[in-house]
Amino acid sequence: MAFFLEGICEGLNKEFNTSILVSGAVQAAVADGFDFRARGMVHVKGRAAGGDLWELVGGKQA
């Protein structure tokens, strides 16, 4: 599901007026190095489950 969700994030950037949106799976994998803002849930046509969206807002300072 994560791979499919990443495919639609590019189109959702226009709707949310963002630059980089990622799925919850990607956010969880890289959260130690980046700051994110939760943008809510997205429901995908033809899929039973949706997924959460995160906006990348910057890198964490070392």
MOCOR-V436328 format. One line per field, one symbol per residue. ss: DSSP state (h for helix, s for strand, l for the rest). phi: phi as a letter, one per 20 degrees, with the letter a starting at -180 (. if undefined). burial: b if it has 16 or more other ideal C-beta (glycine too) atoms within 10 Angstrom, else e. Layout:
BEGIN
ss: ???
phi: ???
burial: ???
END
This chain:
BEGIN
ss: lhhhhhhhhhhhhhhhllllssshhhhhhhlllsssssssssllllllllssssssssslll
phi: .gfffffeffffgffelcdcdcffffgffcgfdcdcdfdoecddgndfddbedcdfdqefff
burial: eeeebeeebeeeeeeeebeebbbbebbeeeeeebebeeeeebeeeeeeeebbbbbbeeeeee
END
